[in-house]
Every structure is written in structure tokens, then in C-alpha cells.
Amino acid sequence: MAVDRQKHSQAVTLTVGLAFAVNILATVVAAGSERPRPETACVAYDLHIFTLVEDHGLVEDTAAEVLSDAAFRMFEARLACREGDTKRALDIYDSIHLDHVRMSPLYRVLLR
């Protein structure tokens, strides 16, 4: 009787393990086959530029005119994305030149 229980436990473990492996494999295949839409790049760029403008404003290391210009061009890029002109939007985002700000997220919270 103990041998039957042990065989049953091993069979259940094997079945669960196999189902888990098949599920992981199916997820990887499904995720790898889909390409993100071009608009996804707009969202990523927008978040990146927005964060840079905000961070530079917090540490006050960049002229207000430079940040204002960056924000204005960011809004132009947003409009281009909404119009479906992703290439023009990405070109606008690429034209915004702001350096990275060396600060931790905790520092960002404390400055507010």
C-alpha cells in the first residue's frame, strides 16, 4: 500500500512538472511571436523624456528654457504618435538631448 502511494505521488509530481514545463514553453513561444506595435516605442520614449525633464527640474541643473523646449518637443512627438506618424514622433524624441541625472528613486521622492 505504501508502494502504491509512492508511485501515485511520483506520477502526480511528474504530471504537474510536465504541465508546468508545457505551460512555460507555450508562454515563451507566444511572447516571442508577437512584435510590439510601433506606438509602444512612443510610450517608452515619452516616459523616458518626461522622467528626464522632471529629474532635471528637481535637481535644478538645467536652464528652464532647455526643459521648456524639451517638454514642448515631447508634446509635439505625442501629437505625431496620436496621428499615427510614429517615425516623425521618434525623430522628435531623438532630437531631445538631455543627459541622465544621477539620483536614486529615494532622492527623487525626498526632493518633492
C-alpha positions in Angstrom: 0.0 0.0 0.0 2.9 2.4 0.8 4.5 1.5 -2.6 1.2 2.4 -4.4 1.0 5.7 -2.6 4.7 6.5 -3.5 4.1 5.6 -7.2 0.9 7.7 -7.2 2.8 10.6 -5.7 5.6 10.3 -8.2 3.1 10.2 -11.1 1.3 13.3 -9.8 4.7 15.1 -9.4 5.7 14.1 -12.9 2.4 15.2 -14.4 2.4 18.6 -12.6 6.0 19.1 -13.6 5.3 18.3 -17.3 2.2 20.5 -17.3 4.3 23.4 -15.8 7.0 22.9 -18.5 4.5 22.8 -21.3 2.9 26.0 -19.9 6.2 27.8 -19.7 7.1 26.7 -23.2 3.8 27.9 -24.6 4.2 31.2 -22.9 7.7 31.8 -24.3 6.6 30.8 -27.8 3.5 33.1 -27.7 5.5 36.0 -26.3 8.3 35.6 -28.8 6.0 35.5 -31.8 4.3 38.9 -31.2 6.1 42.1 -32.2 5.2 45.2 -30.2 3.3 47.8 -32.1 5.3 50.9 -33.2 3.2 53.0 -30.8 4.8 51.2 -27.9 8.0 52.9 -28.7 6.3 56.3 -28.4 5.1 55.4 -24.9 8.6 54.3 -23.8 10.2 57.4 -25.2 7.6 59.6 -23.7 8.1 58.1 -20.2 11.8 58.4 -20.6 11.8 62.0 -21.7 9.2 63.0 -19.1 11.3 61.5 -16.3 14.4 63.3 -17.6 12.7 66.6 -17.7 11.2 66.1 -14.2 14.6 64.9 -12.8 16.5 67.9 -14.2 13.8 70.2 -12.8 14.1 68.6 -9.4 17.9 69.0 -9.1 17.8 72.4 -10.9 20.9 71.7 -13.0 19.4 72.7 -16.4 18.1 76.0 -17.6 14.3 76.4 -17.5 14.3 77.3 -21.2 16.0 74.0 -22.1 13.5 72.0 -20.1 10.6 74.0 -21.5 11.9 73.3 -25.0 12.2 69.6 -24.3 8.7 69.5 -22.9 7.3 71.3 -25.9 9.0 68.9 -28.3 7.8 66.0 -26.2 4.2 67.2 -26.7 4.9 67.6 -30.5 6.0 64.0 -30.5 2.9 62.9 -28.6 0.7 64.5 -31.3 2.7 62.8 -34.0 2.1 59.5 -32.3 -1.6 60.1 -32.0 -1.7 61.0 -35.7 0.0 57.7 -36.5 3.2 59.2 -37.7 5.5 57.1 -35.5 8.6 57.8 -37.5 8.3 61.5 -37.1 7.5 61.1 -33.4 10.6 59.0 -32.8 12.7 61.5 -34.7 11.4 64.3 -32.5 12.1 62.2 -29.3 15.6 61.5 -30.6 16.2 65.3 -31.1 15.7 65.9 -27.3 19.1 65.9 -25.8 19.1 65.7 -22.0 21.7 63.9 -20.0 20.8 61.4 -17.4 20.5 62.7 -13.9 22.5 60.7 -11.3 20.0 60.2 -8.5 18.3 57.3 -6.8 14.5 57.0 -6.7 14.6 57.7 -3.0 16.4 61.0 -3.7 13.7 61.8 -6.2 11.0 61.2 -3.5 12.8 63.3 -0.9 13.1 66.3 -3.3 9.4 66.6 -3.7 
